[in-house]
Amino acid sequence: MKGLTDSDRRANCFSFSGHHYDAATGEATLSYEIDGQLLHETIVFPWAPWPADASRQAAFLQALEVLHLIAGISYFKAVLPHSIELEKCRVDDALSAFLNELYTQGLGEFAYVNQLDLSGLIQFKKNIDEAPVAMDLDLAERALVAMGGGKDSLVCLQMLNEAGIDVQPACVGGSELIGDTARVAGLPLIRIGRKLSSQLTQMNTAGAWNGHVPVTAINSAILVCAGLLYGYRYVVFANESSASEATLTDSQGMEVNHQYSKSLAFEQAFRELIRHRVSPNLEYFSALRCHGEIAIARHFSGMAEYHAVFSSCNRNFHLDGSHIKGRWCQDCPKCRFAALALAPFMSPEQLVAIQGADLLDRQEQLPGFRQLCGLGEPKPFECVGSVAESRAAMRHLAGLPDWRGKAVVKALAVYPEVRRAGDLELFPDPDAGHCIPSAVMAKMACFQRDPDAI
């Protein structure tokens, strides 16, 4: 990767200049400064919650400090500063290590695409010897569940609900589609507002560096804050096992993972940070970590009530609203992978009723499906399943009468890599690495059921 050469685009100093929560309005303000220019981001928690318990108040403010530092990555990457000022933040060794890893790994794709070498630029140095004391809290045994509008979060919600755990869907942003899925679930939705600084848009227009940031890390920190404000013991995401697979390995042998902030490595690191700096009583975890994408798709195929309202197409989900008409753009890696993952469990007619097109029978979709299967080029920078899962699904479809004649299936089934692919992984692996609390895992039917009986 090329070194940084455009000095005009770099800032001298990036400062984390403060954070504040207004208990009267429910608005949190995250402030940053770039060479004297102030930028403010706002997070709005509906109904302006503020716990009466002083310990929960303190825990929230400590979580807000963590959010402030994590959310700064959106602005940091635009200017790639020569120095980082942390005078308004309390950074101990553990937080310093966490932030250095998050910014390095979370900006891996950004650096790769922009051909930048970030070595030596990401330096969060400690300025205190001991972290703030984590608070012992009495939190209700209920789950704040992150909703994304796609199949994963809906499967997660249903599994927790069937386990007898009190669930509350929550999302960041104003997506109407997410609201539709919550309505079908028959549950209210906590919709948390997030407004980036308008200066960031102006900077991007003027030519600032732009690209992928680890949004799930930011949303995780927001929902941890929400869990403390509203009183939830569990803050639950729906990140599956394949999110830990690197998207590619660069020319220096470094792994680059589009889904780093959905990976087990991030989950473990963030969970430990919250336990030791905020509260050991708040549990952050992914309920689907033991599942692969195919196992999730198998489960979702039976959730017919959601088939008309969900979408896995990311062009639906932007802070400024959907960028397409309808629920599926029908021409992106997410749409293609959704088709590939669901097809083993549906007829072509059922899948067309969902997506509006038969992507597996379109010749022009071949390059995209080849990419998903890692045939000649790395898988796309998107939240899609592993190469092994894609190959296994394609091999499986080649053996199904309804699918074997489809243009994409016929073309790719002949590849040796597809012909040698393993079987579909239809069930969760309880022995896989995960952070699911034992009390929750004991209640989830997917870990108790005998696969041979299904």
Secondary structure by P-SEA (a helix, b strand, c coil): ccccccccccccbbbcccccccccccbbbbbbbcccbbbbbbbbbccccccccaaaaaaaaaaaaaaaaaaaaaaaaaccccccccccccccaaaaaaaaaaaaaaaaaaaaaaccccccccccccccccccccccccccccccccccccaaaaaaaaaaaaaccbbbbbbccccaaaaaaaaaaccccbbbbbbccaaaaaaaaaccbbbbcaaaaaaaaaaaaaaaaacccccccccccccccccccccccbbbbccccccaaaaaaaaaaaaaccccccccccccccccaaaaaaaaccccccccccccccccccccccccccccccccaaaaaaaaaacccccaaaaaaaccccccccccaaaaaaaaacccccccccccccaaaaaaaaaaaaacccccccaaaaaccccccccccccccccccccccccccaaaaaaccccccccccc
